Amino acid sequence: MNIIRSLTIISILTLLVVPLAHAEDDPLVRLTVKAKIKSNVHIEWEKLPDTDPRYIAFAKNKTTLAMKKGEKILLLPFALLVKLRTNDPTKIVKIHVESLKSGGGKHTIPVEKLSLSINGKPDQPFTEDIALLQQQEGNELKELVLLFRLNTTIADKSGKYSANFSFITSDIP
């Protein structure tokens, strides 16, 4: 029984392979390949301490700012190194940050007081999510150093604050 089954399978395979072996002699044989490639976004990040040379390189230009009376602008003692890439030219990648909350959750500092400098460029306030990867930029790996600055006033309570951040991808038609 197994011998008959093996011979049947070999016969079927032979019938399928033989015409393909002679296909180069026949100019009318055409082969069509269709592939569907799914949209993909690659994001990786790491925290850079203020001793990292990449942090220092961009932070040195951010030390002096004109401040209003009663305001203090703090350069946070870390940066984010973000690496981005996408195979979809319609994708945009943005960073979203929530308001800063104190350790006990009693106090908050609005996210609008936080600003972002990308690779040492001028600060952008977080009045809305900030684009890190624009359309058509995604083919090559893009490395960004993100520096955060916080504008505080005397009304902001002292303490340890933290904020959640996330990366958001969106399609542009």
C-alpha positions in Angstrom: 0.0 0.0 0.0 2.8 2.4 0.9 4.6 1.6 -2.3 1.6 2.4 -4.4 1.1 5.7 -2.5 4.8 6.6 -3.0 4.6 5.8 -6.7 1.4 7.9 -7.1 3.0 10.9 -5.3 6.2 10.6 -7.4 4.1 10.4 -10.6 2.2 13.5 -9.7 5.4 15.4 -8.9 7.0 14.3 -12.1 4.0 15.5 -14.1 4.3 18.9 -12.5 8.1 19.3 -12.7 8.6 18.0 -16.3 6.7 20.8 -18.0 8.6 23.4 -15.9 11.9 21.9 -16.9 11.2 22.5 -20.6 9.6 25.9 -20.1 12.7 27.8 -21.3 12.3 26.2 -24.7 8.7 27.5 -25.0 8.5 31.4 -25.4 4.8 31.4 -24.4 5.3 30.3 -20.8 4.9 33.3 -18.4 5.4 33.4 -14.7 3.6 36.0 -12.6 4.6 36.6 -9.0 2.4 38.7 -6.7 3.6 39.9 -3.3 1.8 41.9 -0.7 4.2 43.7 1.7 2.6 44.9 4.9 3.2 48.4 6.2 5.9 48.3 8.9 7.3 50.9 11.3 10.4 50.2 13.3 11.0 52.3 16.5 13.6 51.8 19.1 14.7 54.1 21.9 17.1 54.3 24.8 17.6 56.8 27.6 20.9 58.8 27.4 22.3 60.2 30.6 23.6 63.7 30.8 27.1 62.3 30.7 26.6 60.8 27.2 28.6 62.7 24.5 25.5 62.9 22.3 23.6 64.6 25.1 26.4 67.0 25.8 26.8 67.9 22.1 23.2 69.1 21.8 22.8 70.4 25.4 25.7 72.8 25.3 23.7 75.1 22.9 20.7 75.1 25.3 22.2 76.4 28.5 21.3 80.1 28.2 17.8 81.4 27.7 16.1 84.6 28.3 13.6 84.1 31.2 10.8 86.1 32.5 10.9 87.1 36.2 9.8 84.2 38.4 10.5 81.6 35.6 13.1 78.9 35.5 13.9 76.8 32.5 15.3 73.3 33.3 17.1 71.1 30.8 16.1 67.6 32.0 19.2 65.5 32.9 18.6 62.9 30.2 17.8 62.6 26.5 16.2 60.0 24.4 18.0 58.4 21.4 15.3 57.4 19.0 15.8 55.3 15.9 13.0 55.2 13.3 12.3 53.6 10.0 9.2 52.7 7.9 8.6 51.1 4.6 5.3 53.0 4.2 5.7 56.5 2.6 2.3 57.6 4.1 3.3 57.0 7.7 4.1 59.8 10.2 5.6 59.0 13.6 4.9 61.5 16.4 5.8 61.6 20.1 3.1 62.1 22.6 3.8 63.2 26.2 1.3 63.4 29.1 1.4 66.0 31.8 4.0 65.6 34.5 2.7 64.2 37.8 4.3 64.3 41.2 5.3 61.1 42.9 2.2 61.0 45.1 0.0 62.2 42.2 -1.1 65.3 44.1 0.5 67.8 41.8 0.7 68.1 38.0 2.6 70.3 35.6 0.9 70.8 32.3 2.6 69.2 29.3 2.5 72.6 27.5 5.3 73.7 29.8 7.5 71.0 28.4 9.4 71.5 25.1 11.4 69.3 22.9 14.6 69.9 20.9 15.4 67.4 18.2 19.1 67.1 17.4 19.8 70.5 18.8 17.2 72.4 16.7 15.0 75.1 18.3 12.6 73.9 21.0 9.0 73.0 20.1 6.4 73.2 22.8 4.2 70.2 23.4 1.0 72.1 22.5 0.3 69.0 20.4 2.1 65.8 19.5 5.4 66.5 17.7 6.4 64.7 14.5 9.6 62.8 14.5 9.3 61.1 11.1 7.5 62.8 8.3 6.1 61.3 5.1 8.7 60.1 2.7 11.5 60.1 5.3 11.2 56.5 6.4 13.4 54.6 3.9 16.7 55.1 5.9 17.2 54.6 9.6 16.8 58.0 11.2 18.6 58.6 14.5 17.3 61.5 16.7 18.5 62.8 20.0 15.5 64.3 21.9 16.2 66.9 24.6 13.5 67.9 27.0 13.2 71.3 28.7 10.7 72.3 31.4 9.5 75.9 31.9 8.6 76.2 35.6 7.3 79.1 37.7 7.2 79.8 41.4 3.6 78.4 41.4 4.8 74.9 40.4 5.2 72.7 43.5 8.6 71.2 44.2 9.0 67.4 44.1 9.8 64.5 41.8 7.7 64.4 38.7 7.4 61.9 35.9 5.5 61.7 32.6 4.5 59.0 30.2 5.4 59.2 26.6 4.4 57.2 23.6 5.1 57.0 19.9 2.1 57.4 17.6 2.0 56.3 14.0 -0.6 57.6 11.6 -1.5 57.3 7.9 -1.8 60.4 5.7 -4.0 59.8 2.7 
